[in-house]
Amino acid sequence: MNQNQAADRARQLWIDREALAEAMIPLIGRLYRTNNVVTSVYGRGLVNKSVVGLLKAHRFARHIADVELPLEETLPILQALGNLNLGAASLDLARLAVGFRASADGVTLDAYLREELGPIVGQHGLDERTSTDVVLYGFGRIGRLLARILIEHAGGGQGLRLRAIVVRKGSDNDIIKRASLLRRDSVHGPFEGTITVDEINNTILANGTLIQVIYSSDPASVDYTSYGIHNAVVVDNTGRWRDAEGLSQHLTCPGVSRVLLTAPGKGALKNIVHGINHTSITADDLIVTAASCTTNAITPVLKAVNDRFGIVEGHVETVHSFTNDQNLIDNFHSGDRRGRSAALNMVITETGAAKAVAKALPELAGKLTGNAIRVPTPDVSMAILNLTLQAGTDKEELNTYLRTMSLHSNLHKQIDFIDSPEVVSSDFLGSRRAGIVDGLATIATGNKVVLYVWYDNEFGYSCQVIRVLEEMAQVQAPTFPGTAALTAVAG
């Protein structure tokens, strides 16, 4: 084959793949809007994606399973799913494709899917979840990302419903500025959809989600029922109150039933890391905290390592992007070193993440120390785990184990794995996992290991917050394939 023929062939292959992706878009949309089915590829959502977005999702699968996911496999799955009249669910096409490949010879795709998805087959979009009102108290970095995710997950209205945000009024055109910050983000890019502002009624309409903007500086002063909001979960992302006494102010408001804090809590409040201790949430827990971004990033990896090899002791060093708590240029700050310019310096600071791990994973209590360095990047951080293990291992064994955990365990929503020699921090912007193990950087010599874990300290953490919120409201859609099926495939 000469060069011209090779070029023509490459172009035709791309056109053919575009055609397959184009055929997938209406099938994905119909499943979402008619059956309340959300589709993904290794956790990366496909709803409302473009042709190129679908191609990239399939291409990215090679970082997870070593090979690119063929559209020739996922398109027939989507076509077959459309004939099963499914009920509400979250389906991972990549995992279904892997499962079908591993199924017994002679089993048809339709038979495999009917067996795998049995509980939701023929349910005609049935969604037994009840709707839960959500109020965002504060609308900063995390608040706006939570809004984006809640709007994206709105679906047919079941599950979590973003009803309002509560802020202090900053100017006469406050709502215009709030909407603009939701619409445009220097780190995470533009909002995917349309936004309309009603200044008279103080509402923001985003992709069909009507959000009431409430102005208040007192968490105990809002009557949410006057806005038609009832039994809401208030997500406090201001960080102003971190103990039960301060956060209980929300519970005195008509229309509020529970509170979730997007920061580490103090005192006896439960610090929840989804995937680790989320099942400990009970109906009696009126106030729950979602711990910190770093705690969420490292705890799942530490649990995985501890379960297999045992952790004797360790040190966690966090290389963390700067935050709004630091000064842009040198100025007074009550905290040590944080008064120096965040954009010009690496700044050593404290972190409570190592100690906080023990609140979610008590078996590691007293075994970890920690410190942090703030660096001049706006988002995506790294945790370096320097561990002493009970059982010795090597790099290959440890990486193989962690890759398997990212694919086939009940921590697959929290742990990701990559071994590309070219990735840098900005490549993990928008990651929905709590942490991503960088396999090429792993060091393992006997019982001494060093692991490097990337994490989007804004978006990845926000995804964990949403998972905790879904657990509190008990509105999780069933997920397929289940962990047992994945483990069987891995085995």
MARTOR-485324 format. One record per residue (C-alpha): residue in three letters; x negated, y, z negated. Coordinates in steps of 0.1 Angstrom, whole numbers, plus 5000, padded with zeros to 4 digits. Example, Ala and Ser with C-alpha at 12.3 -4.5 7.8 and 13.67 -1.06 7.14 Angstrom:
! residues 2
ALA487749554922
SER486349894929
END
This chain:
! residues 491
MET500050005000
ASN498550335010
GLN498750664990
ASN501750795009
GLN503650475004
ALA502750474967
ALA504050834964
ASP507250754981
ARG507850444960
ALA507250634928
ARG509650904938
GLN512350644948
LEU511950474914
TRP512450804896
ILE515550874917
ASP516950524910
ARG516350584872
GLU518050914874
ALA521050754890
LEU521250494862
ALA521050764836
GLU523750964853
ALA525950664853
MET525350634815
ILE526550984806
PRO530250944810
LEU530150604793
ILE528350744763
GLY530851034762
ARG533950814765
LEU532750594737
TYR532150894715
ARG535351084722
THR537750784726
ASN536350524702
ASN534450734677
VAL531250534687
VAL527950704684
THR525150554705
SER521350584700
VAL518050434710
TYR515950344680
GLY517850614660
ARG517550884686
GLY521051004695
LEU522350984731
VAL525551174727
ASN525551494748
LYS522151424762
SER521151524798
VAL519851284824
VAL516251374815
GLY517151344778
LEU518250984783
LEU515150904803
LYS512951044776
ALA514750844749
HIS514150524769
ARG510550614776
PHE509950704739
ALA510950354729
ARG507450234740
HIS506050394709
ILE508350184688
ALA508449844706
ASP505249874728
VAL507349874760
GLU509650124777
LEU513350034773
PRO514749964808
LEU517950144817
GLU518749834837
GLU519349674803
THR521149954785
LEU523550044813
PRO525249704814
ILE525549714776
LEU527350044778
GLN529649914805
ALA530449604785
LEU531049814753
GLY533650024772
ASN535749704778
LEU535849604741
ASN538149874727
LEU535849934698
GLY536550104665
ALA534350374649
ALA530650274646
SER527050364652
LEU525450144678
ASP521750124686
LEU521450024723
ALA517749934720
ARG518349704691
LEU521349544709
ALA519149494740
VAL516449324719
GLY519049114702
PHE520549004735
ARG517048914749
ALA516548694719
SER519948524720
ALA520448164731
ASP520148074768
GLY523448084786
VAL525048334763
THR526748614783
LEU526348974774
ASP530049004767
ALA529948704744
TYR526848834726
LEU528449174720
ARG531749024708
GLU529948814683
GLU527549094671
LEU530349364669
GLY533149134658
PRO534549354630
ILE535149654654
VAL536149474686
GLY539649564697
GLN540049834671
HIS540950104697
GLY538950384681
LEU540250314646
ASP538350524620
GLU539250434585
ARG537050714570
THR538750994553
SER537751354561
THR535651534535
ASP535251904534
VAL531752044532
VAL530652394521
LEU527152514526
TYR526152744498
GLY523252934513
PHE522452954550
GLY518652954552
ARG516252714570
ILE517752404556
GLY521352534555
ARG521352614592
LEU519852274602
LEU522452104581
ALA525152304600
ARG523652194633
ILE523751824623
LEU527251844608
ILE528552014640
GLU526751754661
HIS528451474640
ALA531851624640
GLY533351374665
GLY537051344661
GLY537151514627
GLN536751204605
GLY533851194581
LEU532151514570
ARG533751844581
LEU531852164578
ARG534452414566
ALA532552714552
ILE529252884544
VAL528753114514
VAL526253394515
ARG525553734501
LYS526454004526
GLY523254164539
SER524554424563
ASP527754544581
ASN527054314610
ASP526054024587
ILE528153764605
ILE526653854639
LYS523153804625
ARG524153474608
ALA525553344640
SER522453454659
LEU520253264635
LEU522352954641
ARG522253004678
ARG518453064681
ASP515652914661
SER511952984668
VAL510952634656
HIS513852404666
GLY514952584697
PRO518452694708
PHE521652554695
GLU523052294719
GLY526552424726
THR528552744723
ILE529152984695
THR531853244691
VAL532153494663
ASP535453634650
GLU534453944629
ILE538054024618
ASN538553674602
ASN534853614593
THR534653294612
ILE532153124635
LEU533352874660
ALA530652634671
ASN531452344695
GLY534952324681
THR533952344645
LEU535552654628
ILE533352774600
GLN534653024574
VAL531953274563
ILE532553364526
TYR530653644510
SER529853604473
SER526853644450
ASP528553444422
PRO528853064426
ALA531653054401
SER533853314418
VAL535153154450
ASP538653014454
TYR538052764482
THR541652654482
SER542653004495
TYR540752904527
GLY542452564529
ILE539452384515
HIS540052104490
ASN537951844472
ALA534851974489
VAL531251884484
VAL529252204480
VAL525652174493
ASP523552424474
ASN520552494496
THR519452814478
GLY517252644453
ARG518252914428
TRP519752664403
ARG518252324398
ASP519752194365
ALA523152074356
GLU524152394338
GLY523452614368
LEU524852384394
SER528052324374
GLN529052674382
HIS530252544416
LEU532452294399
THR534452564382
CYS535752684416
PRO539152564429
GLY538652334458
VAL535252184447
SER534851834436
ARG531051764438
VAL527751934443
LEU524551824462
LEU521352014457
THR518752024485
ALA515752034461
PRO514351834433
GLY516651844403
LYS515751904367
GLY516751714336
ALA518951404339
LEU520251474374
LYS519751194398
ASN517151264425
ILE518251054454
VAL516050944483
HIS518350784509
GLY517150424517
ILE515650384482
ASN518250464455
HIS521250604472
THR523450304461
SER523050434425
ILE525350724433
THR528750664415
ALA531950854415
ASP530950994381
ASP527951174395
LEU529451514402
ILE526051664408
VAL523351494428
THR520051614441
ALA518351514474
ALA514751554460
SER512151724481
CYS511051684517
THR507751534506
THR509351294482
ASN511651174509
ALA508751124533
ILE506450924511
THR508850724489
PRO510050484516
VAL506550414528
LEU505350364492
LYS508150124485
ALA507349924516
VAL503649894506
ASN504449824470
ASP506849544478
ARG504349364500
PHE500949444485
GLY501549604451
ILE500249954442
VAL497849984413
GLU497350354416
GLY497150624442
HIS496750994451
VAL499051184474
GLU497551484492
THR500151684511
VAL499151904541
HIS502252124542
SER503552394566
PHE504052734550
THR507452824537
ASN509453144530
ASP508253124494
GLN504853254506
ASN503853594517
LEU503353674554
ILE500453904545
ASP498653954512
ASN501054094485
PHE502054024449
HIS503453684442
SER504253534408
GLY502853204418
ASP499053124419
ARG497553174454
ARG500853214471
GLY500453584474
ARG497753544500
SER498753544537
ALA500453224547
ALA499753284584
LEU495953334578
ASN494953084551
MET495052734538
VAL496452764503
ILE495952504476
THR499152474456
GLU500852224433
THR503451964443
GLY505651754420
ALA506251504448
ALA503951234433
LYS505651244400
ALA509151274416
VAL508650944434
ALA509150774400
LYS512650914397
ALA513650724428
LEU511150434424
PRO510550374387
GLU508050094392
LEU505550354404
ALA505950574373
GLY502450704361
LYS500650544390
LEU500450844413
THR498751194413
GLY499351464438
ASN498351794452
ALA499152014482
ILE497552244508
ARG499752494526
VAL498552544561
PRO499352804589
THR501952604608
PRO505752674606
ASP506952314604
VAL505851944603
SER503651834574
MET501551534566
ALA501151324534
ILE497851134529
LEU498350834507
ASN495150714491
LEU496150384475
THR494550104455
LEU496449774461
GLN496849454441
ALA496549244472
GLY493849314498
THR494749374535
ASP493249504567
LYS494349774592
GLU495949534616
GLU498049354590
LEU499149674573
ASN500049844605
THR501949544618
TYR503849524586
LEU504749894586
ARG505749884623
THR508049584615
MET509549774586
SER510350074609
LEU512149844633
HIS513749554613
SER514249654577
ASN516849854558
LEU514350134558
HIS514450174596
LYS516250514592
GLN513550644569
ILE510250504583
ASP508950554618
PHE505650434633
ILE503450564660
ASP499950474673
SER499350724701
PRO495850874702
GLU497151214714
VAL499951314690
VAL499651624669
SER502051784644
SER504351964669
ASP505151634685
PHE507251544655
LEU509451844655
GLY513051724654
SER512251384641
ARG515251234622
ARG513150994602
ALA511951084567
GLY508351004576
ILE506250864605
VAL503250644598
ASP500350734621
GLY498950384627
LEU495750484644
ALA494750684614
THR495250404589
ILE492250304569
ALA492249964551
THR489249794534
GLY490249524510
ASN492449674483
LYS491650034493
VAL493950194519
VAL494650534532
LEU497850604551
TYR498750924571
VAL502451004572
TRP503851284593
TYR507151444585
ASP509351724598
ASN509751894564
GLU512852084577
PHE514751864602
GLY513751514590
TYR514551624554
SER517951764565
CYS518751434581
GLN518151264547
VAL520351524530
ILE523151434554
ARG522751064547
VAL523051134509
LEU526051354516
GLU527651074536
GLU526950834507
MET528551074482
ALA531651114504
GLN531650744514
VAL532150834550
GLN529450624567
ALA530450464599
PRO529550094602
THR526150044619
PHE525249774644
PRO523249564647
GLY522949504610
THR519649454591
ALA520149074589
ALA520349044627
LEU517349264632
THR515349054607
ALA516348734626
VAL515048894659
ALA511748994642
GLY511348654627
END
